[in-house]
Amino acid sequence: MYTDFQDLHGFNLNLRKSVGCPLGAASRFSLSPETKMQIDAFIERERTGWQRLERLAERSRGNAEALSAAELYELGRLYQIAASDLALAQRDFPSHKITRYLNQLVGRTHAVLYREEPLRWQQLRRFYTQNFPQLYRRLLPYTAVSFLLFLLPGIISFFVVWQTPESIYTLLGREIAPLVRTVEDGELWTEIAPSVRSAAATTILTNNIGVMFYAFAGSLTGGLLTLYILLFNGLSLGAIFGLLQFHGLSAGLAEFILAHGPVELSVIFLSGGCGLFVADGLLRPALLTRQAALVERAKSAVQLILGSVPLLIGAGLIEGFISPSGLPWPVKALVGLMTGVALHWYWIKK
């Protein structure tokens, strides 16, 4: 049980009087006069900090979030001092009750500062209302580069394939042949039967999350894999649109991606930005070691990646149910516009 400062040896340290005996009188072993004087001086010098630390630990009730930022800083500072005092007491008078008191005080404060906290709704709310958008704004330049790395190859491949449809094989390989034959027959592959839309939504979600994590994990290759994923996906989308434009079917695909595209692509660009952000720290660690720079940047990037998973879940549901539905295209466009604007307003607003 925690020993209160007032109860130590039955000695009131505030008034320096309670039983009218020296501090060491209650000790289990007899102490020399020099040691008693040393303990008295030790307590007199440090008791104010101990009492303040005890009050802060009591106020926290085991939860550091109950304290203000200034109090939490003070708690950490006083904890370090008390830990140093404990080490001194264990060395010079290990059998004295002041050592036991300090051991309990330090242990109690350590539990407040370093306890493993369960994930709570309060923490999730703070993450999504404060940390997530702040991290997005911090990485915005990298996300913008990611967007350009996707967009520019897409524009180029669109015009190339539109003018010469056979070039799609050069850009995407012979594996694209079944899709080309479908388009040449005047059909789109985006029709999803209502009976299989649930399974399709799961498949789409799995694919999107996979692309997101690969784009981020590519940072460990110095960003090369991230660059490849962004360039290839932009190239693929542009080439397919070029092929559809040549056959007069591009409006069908555009209608299909209207509803889910803004959110889905925004998250893909963000994941690419996270990969570039971490890779930049790995290649240009500045004053840090490469390992320290990698760890520091990865912490921020991982939070963004994990925070984006619910966004991809929402986009996957829209893609599985709304995008292939028979809703008029203006309705799908409105869904895409509203979700896209809301997402970027949430990210960018301060």
N, C-alpha and C positions, 0 to 999 in steps of 0.2 A: 504494500500500500504506500502511496505517495506520502512522504514526510513533509509536513508543512514547515515553513521557515520559522514560524513562531514556536513550534513544538520542539525544536532541536535542543536536546538536553534539558528541556524545561526552561530554556533560556530565552528571554525576550530580547531579540537583537535590536529592536527599535528603541527600547527604554534602557537597555543594558542593565536591567535589574529584574529579577523575578524570584530567585531563590537565594540571592545574596552569596553566591559561591562562584569561584572562578569557572571559566568556560570548560576547562578540562576536568573538573571535579567528577563529572558523570561518566567520564571515559572508562572503558573497561580496564585499561591498563594505566598505571600511574605514569604521569608525564613529568619531565623535568621542568623547572621554572622557565628555562629558555624556550622549551617547546611550547609551553602554555602561552608565553608572551608572543611567540611567533604565530600561533593560531589566532590569538586575540587580534593582533595587528592584521592578519590575513582577512579575518571576517570584517573588521572595521573598514578595511580598504575596499572590499568587494561587495559588501552586503547590499548596497543600493542597487547595483546592477542585478544581483540575484533576485531581489524582491520585485524589481520591474519585470524581469524575465518570467517570474512566477505568475505575476498578474496577467501578462500577455498570454501565457500558455493557458491560464484559466479562462480568459476571455474567448480564446479561440475555440474552446470546447472540442479540441481534437481536429478542427477544420481550419486550415490556414485562410480559406476564403472568407471567414468571418472577420478578418482583420483588414484594415485599410492598407494601401500600398506602403505608406510611411511606417505603419506599425509592423508590417511584415518584414520590411527592411531592418527595423530595429530588433525584431525578434531574431533574425538571422545573425545580426552583429553581436547581440548579447549571448546568443547560443555559442558562437565561436569563443567568446571570452570565458564563458562558463566551462566549456570543454577544456580550455587551457588551464583553468583553475582546478578542474577535476584531475587533470594529469599531474599537476603540482601537488595536490593533496594526496593522491595515491602514492606519490614518490616519498613525501616527507612525513605524513602521518596517516598511513593506510588504515589503521584500526580505529581512527577517530570517527565519531558520528557525523562530523561535517563532511567527510568523504562520502559517506552513504547518502547524505542529503544531496550533495552535488551530483552523484551518480544518478539518483532518481530524477533530479531536475533536468539534467542533460538528456536522459532517456526519454522523458516526457516531451521535451521540446523537439527532439529528433523525430519522434512519432508524428508531431504536427507538421514539421517541415518536409519530411521525406516519405510520408505514408503513401501507399498505393491507393489512388482514388478510383472508385468505380465510375464508369461512364454514365453520366446523368443527363437528364434533359436540360438542366441548367447549363452544363458544359457544352452540349450540342447547340443550344440556342446562342451562346456566346461565340462559338466557332463560326456559325453561319451568319450571324449578324455583325461580327467584327473581324475575326481573324481571316476568314475565307476571302472576302472582298479586298481586304488590305494586302493579302498575299498576291491576289490577282493583279492589283495595281502595281505592285513591286515588280512583277514579272512581265508587265505589259509590253515593254520593248522586245522581249524575246518572243512573246506571243505574236506580235506584229510581224517579226521576221519569219516565224513559222507560217503565218498566213500567206506571206509573199512567196515562200518556197512552195506552197501548194498551188497558189493562184497562177503564177507565171507559167509553169509547165502546162497547166491546164489550158490556158489561153492559146499557147503555141500549138499544143497537140490538137485542140479543137479545130483550128483553121487548117492545119496540115491534113487531118483525116477528112475534113469536109471537102477539101479540094481533091484529095487522092485517097479514097476509102481503103485501097489495098495497103496503104502505109500503116494501118492499124496492126497488121501482123508484125511489121518491123518494130513497132513501139511496144506491143503487149505480148507478142509471141503467138504461136499457132494454137495455144490453149484457148484463145478467144474465139476460135472458129464456130463452136455451137451457138454462141450468142450472135455472131455475124449472120449465120444462116437464119436465125429467128427474125432478125431485123430485116433481112432481105425478103422474108416471107410476109413482111408488113405487120409483124406482131411485136408486142412488148412482153418482157419477162416479169413485169412488175405486178401483174394481176395475181392477187392472193385470194384463194377461195375462202369464204367466211368460215368454213368448217376447220380450216387449218391455220387460221390467223393467230391463234394462241401459241401454237408451236412455232410459227414463223416469228412471232414477237420474241420468243425465247432465243431462237437462233440468231436473230438480228442483234439482240442485246449482247449475247455472248461474243459475237464478232466485233461489235463496237468497243466493248470493254477490252478485248484482246488487242485491237489496234491502238487504243489509248495507252495501255501498259507497255506495248512494244515501243511506241514512240518515246515514252519516258525512259524505259530501260536502255534504249539506244545511247543514252548519255554515257554509259560505261564503255562504249567503244570510241570515246572522244567525240561523240555526236554523229559519227558516220552512219550508224543504223537509223538514227532519227532523221537525218537528211534523206536517206534512201526512202524511208516510209513516207515522208511528206512529198518528196518529188514524184515517187511512183504513184501514190494515190491521186495526186493532182493530175499527173499525166494520164492516168487511166480514166478518170472522170471526164477530162477534156476530150480524150480520144473517143470515148463512147458517145458523148454528146455530138461530136463531129460526125460520127457515123450515122446517128439518128437524124441529124440535120440534113445530111445528104439524102436520106430516104424519107424525109418529111415527117419524122416521128418524134422530134425533139420536144415538142410541146407536151407529149404524153409523159415523158420522164420528168420534165420540169414540174408538171402538175403533181406527180407522185412525190417529189421531194420538197414541195412547197411547205408542207405542214411540219415535218420533222427536221428538215435540213438546217435551219438557223441554229437550233440548239445543238444538234449532233455535230455539225461542222465546227461550231465555236468551241466545243469541248475537245475535239480532235486538235484544233489549233493550239489550245491551251496545253494539252499534253505534249505537243511538239515543243512549245515554248518551255515547258518544264525540262524536257530533255536537253534543249540548247542551253538553258540556264545552268544546269548541273555540269554539262560538258564544258562550258566556258570556265567554270570554277576549277575544273580538273586540268584544263589546259593553261589557264592563267590564274594561279592560286594567289598571286600578289604576295603579301607578307606571310601568308599561311603555308603550311606544308600541303602537298596535294591531298593527302588523306584528310587533314583537318578541313580543307576547303570542300572536299567531296561530302563529308559528313554534315557540315553546316548547311550547304545548299540542298542536299538531299532531304533534310528535315522539312524545309519549306516546300519543296516540290512534292514530297510524299503526301503532305497535308492537302495540297491542291488536288492531287490525283484522287485520293480517297474521297475528298469532298465533292468531286465531280461525278462519282458513281451514281448518286441519285438522279443527277441530271441526265445521264445516259439511260438510266432506267425509264425516265419519263419520255425521252426521245424514242426509245425502243418501243414503248407502248403506242406512241403516236404513229410510228412507222408501221407497226403491225396491225393497227386497227383503223386509224383515220386515213392514212395515206392511200391504202388500196381500196377504200370504201367508195361508194357512189355519190358521196357528197359533192356539191358543185365546187369547181376550182376556187371561186372567190372565198368560200368558207375555209378551205384548206389554206389559202393564202393568208386569211385573217388569223388562223391559228398560228401559223408560222411567224407572222409579223408580231403578234401579241407576245408569244413566248420568247422570241428573239429580242425584242425591245425590252421586255421585262428583265430578262437575264442580264443584258448588258447595262441596263440602268442600275440593277442591283450590284453588279461588279464595280461600276465606275463611280457611283455616287459616294460622297464622303459624309 
